[in-house]
Amino acid sequence: MLTIASRVDVMNRLGRAMADPTRSRILLSLLSEPGYPAQLARTLDLSRTNVSNHLACLRGCGIVVAEPEGRQTRYEIADPHLASALTALVDVTLAVDEHQPCVDPVCAVPGCCDSVDDKLDASHSEGSR
């Protein structure tokens, strides 16, 4: 069972991993498919050294794992549950942005899929009370 201290450590590691835009771009790429440093550098228009440094940080945070494949090393999200949670986090962030449509076509969360006009009407009604 996780203690409060270990939960705080987990949150800090996730926060550190996602706080940097380059690491976030690498994570998003790895959510789509495993990657190799050279391929990630080309795809994300970064230097190989930069990508390698960020991958080392992500490995240190426990977010990604490195799998040797001959002379290359493949990087992937450390656990499928983590990949699912990161994807859900991105989806939730998009869902609460009132300028973005909900990414879940069968969303049943109350208030999530109200149109922007409905939200504006509701805020105007509250303001006239």
N, C-alpha and C positions, 0 to 999 in steps of 0.2 A: 504494500500500500504506500502511495506517495504521501510524504509529509508536506506541510506547508512550505518548509525550506526547499524541499526538492521540487515542488511545484513552481516556486519562485525561480529556481535555477532553470527549469525548463522554459518558463516564460522569457527569462532573460536571454537564453540561447536563441530562441525563436526570434525575439526582437532584434538581437544583434544580426542574425542572419538576414532578416528582411529590411533592416534599416538602411542598407546601402543600395542605391539604384542598380548598380552593376550586379550585385549578388541577387537582387530580385529578378533581374532579367535572366540570369543563369538559372535560377530556380524555376522560372516560368518555362524556360526551354526544356529543362530536365523533367518537368511535369508532363510535357508532350512525349518525350522519349529520352532514353539514356543518351549520353553524349561523351565525346572525347575532347580534350582540351583544344587541340588544333581546330577541330570542327566547330566548337563553340566560339573560338576566337574569330574564325571566318564569318560565321553566321551572325554574331553580335557585333562585328566590326571592332574588335578589341585586340590588344596584343596578347600573345600566348602567355607571357609572363604575368600580365594582369589577370587573365583567366585562371592561371595556376594558383596565384596568390589567393584569389577569392574562393576557389575550390578548396584550398587548404583550410580557410576559415570555415567554410560550410561543413567540411569534414570534422573539424575541431568542435563545431557546435552539435555534431551528431545528426545533421540534416541530410547529408549525402554520404554515400560509401563509394570507395574506389575498388574496382574489380580489374585486376591485371589480366590482360589478354595478349599474350606474347610480348611484343615490344610496346604495345599501347596500354593505356589504362582507360577503362570505361567508367564513367561516373553516372550514378543514378540516385534517386531519392531513397533514403535509407530503409523505408518501410512503406508498404502499400497503404497502411492506415494514415501515415503522415502525408502521403501524396493526396489521399482523399480529403484529409483535413485542410491542407493548403488550398486545394481546389475549392472546397466549400467556403473557406475564408474569403477567397477572391470573389466567388459568386455572391456571398452575403454582402460584401462591400459594394458590389455593383447593384445589388437589389435595394440597398438603402439609399443609393444616390438617386434622388428624385428625377434626375435628368436621363437616367438609364432605365430601359425596360427590365423587368424581372427576368432572370435567366431560366427560371423554372416554369415551363409552360403549364404545369398543373399545380401551381403554388396554392397552398391552402392556409398560408399564414395571414391572419386577420390584419388588414391595413397595408399589407405589402404591395398588393397589386392594384390598389386604388389609383385612378388616373391622377395626374398632376392637377387637372381642373377640379376634381373632387376634393383634393387636399386644399386647394386655394379657396374653394367655396366654403369648406369647413372652417378654415382660419378666418375668413371674412365674417361668417356667422358668429363665431366666438367673440370676435372683436366688436360686434354690434350689440352685445348683451350688456 
